[in-house]
């Protein structure tokens, strides 16, 4: 079992987790909730060191700008694939619920 894991020299050779959970020793579940709180804090510390906030902000920023073209694409495909009478009935029902300026844009 020790052959798969590097020798860390801490007396726990072969007992460390690998991959994303490498900071968590394999024996942590035997220590109860305190070890899990410590592991959660260690995971949070690692996430903050890796610029997770910056990545999340970028994902939200670009996701917001990608959402509106997606909606336009879905509406365009719906307009091309459905019957014109269905499109007019949907536009008519939307014009009753939307503000007058938006209803004018949809009806045109």
FIMARDREN-114472 format. One line per 2 residues: number of its first residue (from 1); their letters; for each residue x, y, z of N, C-alpha, C. Coordinates in pm, whole numbers, plus 50000, padded with zeros to 5 digits. Layout:
NUM> a> X Y Z X Y Z X Y Z  ... .
# end
This chain:
1> xx> 50082 49881 50000 50000 50000 50000 50086 50126 50000  50203 50121 50063 50289 50237 50068 50357 50267 49936 .
3> xx> 50355 50173 49842 50421 50195 49715 50348 50297 49629  50216 50308 49645 50137 50399 49564 50149 50544 49609 .
5> xx> 50187 50564 49734 50188 50699 49790 50332 50741 49818  50361 50870 49804 50497 50916 49834 50524 50910 49984 .
7> xx> 50649 50892 50020 50689 50888 50159 50699 51032 50209  50608 51069 50299 50607 51206 50350 50695 51222 50472 .
9> xx> 50738 51112 50534 50825 51119 50649 50755 51159 50777  50622 51156 50779 50550 51196 50900 50496 51077 50978 .
11> xx> 50536 50957 50942 50490 50839 51014 50358 50783 50964  50300 50845 50866 50171 50799 50813 50185 50758 50667 .
13> xx> 50297 50698 50631 50322 50658 50493 50211 50567 50443  50160 50599 50326 50056 50517 50265 49918 50540 50320 .
15> xx> 49903 50634 50415 49773 50656 50476 49715 50792 50441  49773 50862 50348 49722 50991 50306 49633 50975 50184 .
17> xx> 49531 51058 50174 49444 51057 50056 49520 51119 49939  49469 51096 49819 49534 51150 49700 49439 51244 49628 .
19> xx> 49492 51319 49535 49410 51406 49452 49370 51532 49526  49245 51575 49505 49197 51700 49562 49186 51692 49714 .
21> xx> 49176 51571 49769 49162 51555 49914 49295 51519 49979  49406 51553 49918 49536 51513 49970 49570 51578 50103 .
23> xx> 49505 51688 50138 49531 51752 50267 49465 51676 50381  49375 51583 50350 49298 51511 50452 49356 51372 50472 .
25> xx> 49405 51341 50592 49457 51207 50615 49345 51104 50607  49380 50982 50574 49281 50876 50559 49219 50838 50693 .
27> xx> 49284 50869 50804 49234 50832 50935 49144 50939 50997  49109 51044 50924 49035 51158 50981 48896 51120 51028 .
29> xx> 48834 51019 50967 48697 50986 51007 48692 50923 51145  48803 50877 51199 48801 50816 51331 48809 50920 51443 .
31> xx> 48828 51046 51411 48842 51149 51513 48715 51230 51537  48607 51206 51465 48482 51274 51490 48469 51407 51419 .
33> xx> 48375 51488 51468 48338 51612 51399 48448 51716 51404  48532 51715 51506 48637 51816 51514 48735 51805 51398 .
35> xx> 48763 51683 51358 48854 51667 51244 48788 51715 51116  48656 51698 51106 48588 51743 50984 48580 51894 50979 .
37> xx> 48564 51958 51093 48566 52104 51096 48705 52154 51056  48806 52089 51110 48942 52126 51072 48969 52103 50925 .
39> xx> 48916 51994 50873 48932 51965 50730 48858 52068 50645  48739 52110 50690 48664 52211 50616 48739 52344 50616 .
41> xx> 48797 52379 50728 48875 52502 50735 48999 52492 50645  49063 52375 50645 49179 52357 50558 49138 52364 50411 .
43> xx> 49024 52306 50377 48975 52313 50239 48942 52455 50199  48882 52532 50290 48852 52672 50262 48980 52752 50242 .
45> xx> 49078 52724 50325 49206 52794 50313 49271 52763 50178  49265 52638 50135 49323 52600 50005 49246 52667 49893 .
47> xx> 49112 52669 49903 49031 52732 49798 49061 52881 49788  49082 52947 49900 49112 53090 49897 49252 53116 49843 .
49> xx> 49344 53024 49865 49479 53041 49812 49482 53025 49661  49388 52953 49605 49389 52923 49462 49304 53021 49381 .
51> xx> 49277 53138 49431 49200 53242 49362 49062 53194 49319  48997 53119 49405 48864 53067 49373 48764 53181 49359 .
53> xx> 48777 53285 49440 48686 53399 49430 48695 53469 49297  48817 53484 49247 48836 53548 49117 48776 53464 49005 .
55> xx> 48795 53334 49014 48738 53245 48913 48586 53248 48918  48528 53249 49039 48383 53254 49053 48327 53386 49001 .
57> xx> 48397 53496 49025 48352 53625 48974 48357 53628 48822  48462 53574 48765 48471 53568 48618 48364 53480 48558 .
59> xx> 48335 53369 48623 48230 53280 48575 48094 53348 48580  48065 53419 48687 47939 53492 48697 47929 53605 48596 .
61> xx> 48038 53677 48578 48041 53789 48485 48015 53743 48342  48091 53646 48297 48076 53599 48160 47950 53515 48143 .
63> xx> 47906 53448 48249 47780 53374 48243 47662 53466 48224  47666 53582 48289 47558 53679 48272 47552 53729 48129 .
65> xx> 47667 53756 48070 47668 53803 47932 47637 53692 47832  47656 53568 47869 47622 53456 47779 47474 53419 47790 .
67> xx> 47408 53458 47897 47269 53421 47918 47177 53487 47816  47195 53614 47790 47104 53685 47700 47115 53638 47555 .
69> xx> 47234 53614 47501 47238 53554 47366 47175 53415 47362  47186 53341 47470 47121 53209 47476 46970 53224 47467 .
71> xx> 46913 53319 47541 46768 53341 47536 46726 53385 47397  46803 53474 47334 46772 53518 47198 46776 53399 47102 .
73> xx> 46873 53311 47118 46882 53193 47033 46764 53099 47051  46723 53078 47175 46607 52991 47201 46481 53050 47140 .
75> xx> 46462 53180 47155 46344 53245 47098 46348 53239 46946  46466 53257 46887 46477 53250 46740 46446 53110 46688 .
77> xx> 46498 53009 46755 46470 52871 46713 46322 52840 46729  46261 52888 46838 46117 52868 46858 46039 52936 46746 .
79> xx> 46079 53055 46708 46009 53128 46601 46022 53059 46467  46137 52997 46440 46155 52928 46312 46086 52792 46310 .
81> xx> 46081 52724 46424 46032 52586 46426 45882 52575 46448  45819 52677 46504 45677 52664 46536 45590 52730 46430 .
83> xx> 45463 52704 46442 45363 52757 46349 45346 52908 46373  45330 52990 46268 45314 53135 46287 45195 53172 46376 .
85> xx> 45089 53095 46372 44974 53126 46459 45009 53104 46606  45094 53004 46635 45139 52983 46773 45225 53100 46821 .
87> xx> 45311 53148 46732 45398 53260 46768 45315 53384 46797  45211 53410 46714 45127 53528 46738 45049 53515 46868 .
89> xx> 45001 53396 46900 44927 53381 47026 45019 53399 47146  45142 53350 47138 45237 53370 47247 45274 53517 47260 .
91> xx> 45295 53585 47146 45327 53729 47149 45211 53809 47206  45089 53770 47174 44971 53840 47225 44959 53821 47377 .
93> xx> 44981 53700 47426 44973 53678 47571 45087 53748 47645  45205 53754 47582 45316 53827 47644 45290 53977 47647 .
95> xx> 45226 54030 47544 45200 54174 47539 45102 54216 47647  45021 54125 47697 44928 54158 47806 44999 54165 47941 .
97> xx> 45109 54092 47956 45177 54089 48085 45298 54182 48092  45354 54219 47978 45474 54304 47977 45437 54452 47978 .
99> xx> 45532 54537 48012 45510 54681 48002 45485 54721 47856  45421 54836 47832 45385 54875 47695 45504 54886 47599 .
101> xx> 45618 54937 47646 45734 54951 47558 45787 54814 47515  45792 54720 47607 45840 54585 47574 45740 54513 47485 .
103> xx> 45610 54535 47508 45508 54472 47425 45516 54524 47282  45549 54651 47266 45564 54708 47133 45682 54644 47059 .
105> xx> 45791 54620 47129 45909 54556 47067 45876 54413 47025  45804 54341 47108 45769 54202 47076 45671 54195 46961 .
107> xx> 45575 54285 46958 45473 54279 46853 45530 54318 46717  45640 54390 46714 45702 54428 46586 45786 54315 46541 .
# end
